[in-house]
Amino acid sequence: MWKMKISGSISNPVHGILIAILLFAGALALVEPSVAVASPRTPAGQDTTQAASARTDTTARVPMNVDAIYNRPLSKLGDLPIAIGGYAEANVQYLGTDGVTERLSFQMRRANIFISSSIRDRITFISEIEFEEGGAEIAVETALLDVELTSLLVLRGGILLNPIGAFNQNHDGPKWEFIDRPVSATQLLPATWSTVGFGFHGKHFDAGRSYAYELYLTNGFDDQIISNEENRTFLPASKENAERFTESPNGVPLLNAKIAFREREIGEIGLSYMGGVYNTFEEDGIAFDEKRRVDVVAVDLTATLPGAGTSFTGEVAFIAVDVPASYTQQFGRRQGGGFLDIVQPIVRGSILGFEGSVINAAVRLEYVDWNAGTFEETGGDIGDEFTAVVPSLGWRPSAQTVLRLNYRFEWRTDLLGNPPSRTTGIQFGLATYF
């Protein structure tokens, strides 16, 4: 099994600041000396996929990941400046690990509601309310205001999706050929990860190419990333802290920065960074610990082969965490992983009376290493790894609905590197916008 090696350090706070400055300066350097022309955002109630091409602003000609929350179908409520939409996912699965199975399970994974309002030209409010596991979990996933000063300078504030990698902003179930979300996005990175903050984003278009940047300061992680039931370094544990929507755990903001480039006929590549102090280091003005950082760098890619129509979507992330020396070696100082989806349309046309249907064959490759270090005593690699291969066959009777059949092959290796446990099984499900 391939073992990811992660060396070096990105934990110096100066590095994080320099990365953010370079990303922001690089985006601004792409601006032509002429004054940018402001443009209206998608009108509330209009299908955003169609609206993107209808906007007169040239920066809207090539949709990018920064536009993900706008590229959703919405329906206008009469003459009100409000639009509503959403998506739902349900599935049945039969999985087993090392010959032990729980037999059939039926799941209603989530039903999310979008609400959008065009307050006036270039001022838009967008929200998403998530209902997971039949309503067992209800959360406000997004609630933000965009004020478009120019196409290159859009002020954003509220509960926003941190732009680390691409999946966190593009997590809607109907967009994907796979029932489970990538493990690297949900159990290495903390997707879906949203926090309260403010910042800017913008785009520039030039001859079939688009450039974009995002730069935000938000509330950050807390001590739970190293103090959790997983007994490992685990960034998603901070999602349990609902107080991140009302206050910072330590008063130090989390820095989020991303730049991206998209070629219309090929695809998009993005480089993103997220980092800050995660621990509570003082109370009532009295310091009792040093400031400890978590830093994440991610690269994401979306590409399509001209002619063949084969699409590639993936991301890879590297994490550095300053873990106290008093913690055992099972808490990783370095982590990494990623996924790659390969999707090939194999049938297009009318299927059972559904015009414009598409059948896709796909495969997802996944890898996660929660502890990329070596044992101090022996020098041997520390385990705690995950690998998966997931073939898929999906039918899209419309662009907004997908029926998908997956077969999962998973291998999990424990901390000591013993022979991996193996999970296999079949999943069938549907997902649709509404």
N, C-alpha and C positions, 0 to 999 in steps of 0.2 A: 504494500500500500504506500502510495506517495506520501512523504512527510514534508510539510511546509516548514521552511526555515525562515525565521524572522530575526534579523539582527539589527544592531544600531539602536538609536533612541530618538523618539520624538516627544519626549516628556518635558524638555526644557520649555518653560513658558514663553521665552523669547522666540523660540521656533514657531510657536502657534501664532504669535503676533506678526512675525515676519511673513508667514504663509498667508495670513489674511490680507496683509498690505499688498503682497505680490499679486494675489488673486484679484483684488479690487483694482489695483493699478493696471494689471494686464487687461482687464475688461474695459477700463476707460481708455486705454491706449488704442483700442479698436475703433474708437469714435472718430468719424471724419470731422474736420474743423468746422463744418457747417453746423448750424443750430438744429438740434433734434426737434422734430415736429411731434407734438402730442397727439394721441389718438384715443378714440373711445374704446372702452372695454366692451366685451360681449353684452348686448342688451339682455336684461333679465327675461327669461322665458324662451329665448331662442336657442335652438340646438347648437351647442358650442362647436361641434365639428363643422357644421355648415357656416357658422358665424365667423370662424377663424379665416376662411377664405373670402368672406364677404367684406371684411374690414378694409377700409381704405389705407390704413397704416401698413407700410411695407414691412415692418417688423413682425407682422402677424402671418406672413406668407408661409413660413416654415415652422409648424408647431414644435415645441421643445418640451423637455421635462418640466421646466419652470412653469409651463402652461397647463400642467396636468389637472389642476382643480378647475380650470376653465373648460377643458375639453371633455365635458360630460353632457349628456342629453338632459335638458330641463324643459318643463312645460310652464308657460306663463299662466298666472291666475287672473283671468279676465283682463280688466284695464289696470290692475294694480301693478306697481313696479316690482313685483315679486315673482320668482319662479321656484318651482319645486321639482324634485326628482329623487332618484335613489337607486339602490341595487340590492339584490338578495342572492344568497347562496345556500344550497341544500345538497346533501349527498348521502349515500349509503356506502358502507365499507365493510370488508372482511379481511382483517389483518391478523397475523400471527408472528410471534417472536420465539425462535428456537423450538418450533413445534407446538407452542402453547397459544391458543387463540381465544379471543373474546366473542367469536362468531359475528353475526351480523349486528351492525350498529347504524342507526339512522341519526343524522345530524342536521339541525338547522343552524348553520354556523353564524350567519349574520344577516341582518336587514338594516341597511343604512339609509338615512334620509338626508338629502341635500336641500338647503334653502339659500337662495341667492336674491339679492336686491341691488338694482342699479339705482343708487341714490340720485345720481345725475351723471352726465358724461364724465368719465374718468374717475368716478368714485364708486366703488363696488364693495358690498359686504357679502361674504360667502361663509357658510357654515355647513358642518356635517355632524349628524348625531348618529352614533353607532349603537345598535342593539345586537349583542352577541349571545349565542347559545340560548336562543328562545327568550331573550330578555333578562337572563340571569345577570348580565353585565350591560349597563347603559352608560355611555360616556359621550361628552362633547369632544369630538375629535379635532374639529376645526371651527374657529369662529374668528375671522379676521377681516380687516378693512384694508383695501388697496386704494391709495390716492396716487393717481398717475400724473406726476409733474411733467415728465417727458417720457418717451418710450424707453429711455435709458435710466430713468430715475423714478422708480415707483416706490413710494413709502408704504410699508406693510407693518401692521401691528395687530396684536391679539394672540389667540391660540393658533399657532402655525405648525406645519409639518417641517421638522428640521431637514434640510436638504443634504443628508448624508447618503451617498450612493444615489440610485434612481428609484428603487422599489418603494421606499418610504413615501414618496409622493405619488407613485403610480401603483397603488396597492389594490385598486378596485378589482374584485373577483372576475367580472365579465371580460376584463382585458387579457386574461391568462388562460392557457390551455391546461392548467394543472389545478387540482383541487386544493392541495396543501400549499401554503405559502413557503418560500424558500427558507430552510432552516438557518442559513447564514444571515438572512434578513431579520428573522424573528427571535432566534436564540443566541446569535452572536451580536449582531446589531439589534436594537430593541423595537423594530417595526411592529405595529405602527407607533412611532414616537413623535408626540407633539408636546410642545411647551409654550409658555407665554413669553413673548418678546417683541422686539421692534427691530427694524432694519430696512434695507433697500434691495430691490432687484431690478433688472432691466435687460433689454435685448437690443441687438443691432442687426440689421439685415443688409446683405450686400451680394448681389448677383448670384442668387441661389444658395447662399450660405447664411447661416444665422449664428450669432454669438450671444451668450447670455452669462449673467453673473447673479449671485445671491450673496448677501452679507447681512447677518443678523446677530444680535445679542439676545440670549434667552436665559430663563432659569435652567439649571443643569441637573446633573446626577447627584446622588447622595451616597451615604455609607453602605447602602444596601447592595451595591455592586460587589462588595466583598463580604457582606454579612447577610446571608440569604439561605433559604432552604436547599438550594442546589449544591451548597458547599463547594463552590468554585467561583472564580471571577466571572460575573454574569451581569452585563449591562442591563438586560431587560428587567432585572429585579427592581430598578428604580421606577418602573411603571406603577408599582404598588403604592408609591407616594403621591396621593392625590393632592397634597399640599403644594406640589410644584406649580399648580395653577394659581396659587394665591401668594406664594412667597418663595424666595430662593432658599435652599437648604443651608447656605453658608455666606450669602451676600456677594459671591463672586460669579459674574455672568459666564455662561457657556458661549464660546465663540463659534459661529457657523459660517463657513465660506465655501463657495462653489463657483467654478467657471465651466462653461460647456461650449462646444462647437458642433454645429450640425451642417452637413452637406445634404442638400435636398434629395439627391438621387441615391445616396448611400446610407447615411445614418448619423448618429450622434455619439460623441464621446465626452465624458465629464470627469472632472477631478474635484473632489470635495474634501473638506476638513472640518472636524468638530472636536473641540477640546476645552478643558477648563479644570478648575479645582473641584473635587467631588466630596471631600470629607468635611466634617464639622471640626474645625481646628481651634475655635475659640468660643467662649461663652461669657457673656457679661463683661467683655473686654479682656478676659483672661485667656491667654493662649495655652492650650494643653496638648497640641500636636502640631507638627509641621504641615504646611499645605501640600496635599497630595493630588496629583493630576491624573486625568484620563485623557488620552489623545487618540483620535481616530482619523485615518486617511483612507479614502475609498476612490476607486476608479470604476466607472460604469460605461457600458457600451451598448448601443442599439444600431444594428446594421441590417441591410437587405441586399442580397445579391441581385443586380439588375438582370432581368430576363427570367431567371429561375424562380424568383420570388421567395427564396429561402431567407428566413429572418433569423438573426442572432441577437439575443438579449441577455445581458449578464452584468454582474458586478463582482468586485473583489474588495475586501476590506482588511485593514491591518490595525490592530489596537495595541496601545501601550498603556499600562496601568501601574502607578506607583503603589505597590502593595507593601504594607508595613513588614519589617523584618521579623516581627513576632509571629507572622502567619506561616503556616506550613507550605511546602512546595506544591500542594494540590491547588493552590490559588495562583493562576497563571499571571505572569507579568507581561507576557506577549501572547497575543491571539491573532488568528487570521482565518480567512475562509472566503467562499464565494459560490456563485452558481452560474450556469450557462444554459439557456433555453435555445434549442434549435427547432424551428417550426417550418414545415414544408407543406404548402397547399397541394393536395393531390386530386381533388375534384372540385370543379366550379360549375354552377348552373342551377337548373331547376331540380329539386329533390323533394318528392312527395308533395309537389305543388308549391313549394317555397322557392320563389324566384330569387336568384342571386345567392343561393346557398354556397357554402364552402366547407369542405371536409379537409382537416389538417392532420397530418402525422407529425408528432413532435417527440422530443426527448429532453429531459432535464438532467444535468450533471451537477452534483453538489458535493462540497467538501467543507468541513469546519474542524479547526484545531483550537480547542479552548485553552490549551496550555502548550505553547511552542518551545518550552524550555527543556533542559536536561536535568537529570538527578545529580545533585551535588556529590553524592557518595560514589556513584558508579560512572557518571558521564553519559549514561544511556538516555535515549529519548523518553520524555514523559508522554503518556498516551492521552486519553480523553479526546478522542477524535470521532468524527462522523463522516460517512461517505454514503451517497445515494445515487441511484440511476432510476429514472422514472420515465418509461415510455408512455405515450398518450395518443389517443385518437379522439378528435373532437369534431363535432358538427355544429356549424354556425348557420341556422336558418335565417338569421338576420345579423347585422353587424353588432347588435346590442345584446344578443342572447347566444349562449354556448352550452351544448350538452357534451360532457367530456368523460372519457373512460381512461383511467390510469391504472398502471400496475407498478407497485413500489418495490424496489430492492434497497434495503438499508443495512449498513454495517456500523456498529458502535463499538469502539475500543475503550476499555476502562483505563484508569490512570496508570496502571502498571504495564499496560500493553499486552494483556492476555488476549487469546484468540477472540475476535469480535463476536458479539451477539448479532444474529441476523433476523431482520424483520422483512416479511414479504406479504403481499396481499393486493387485492383488487379494490378499486374505488370507482363509483359512478355518481356523477352529480350534474347539477345545472346551476347556471348563474345568469342573471339578466339585469340589465338596467330597466327602470320603469319610470 
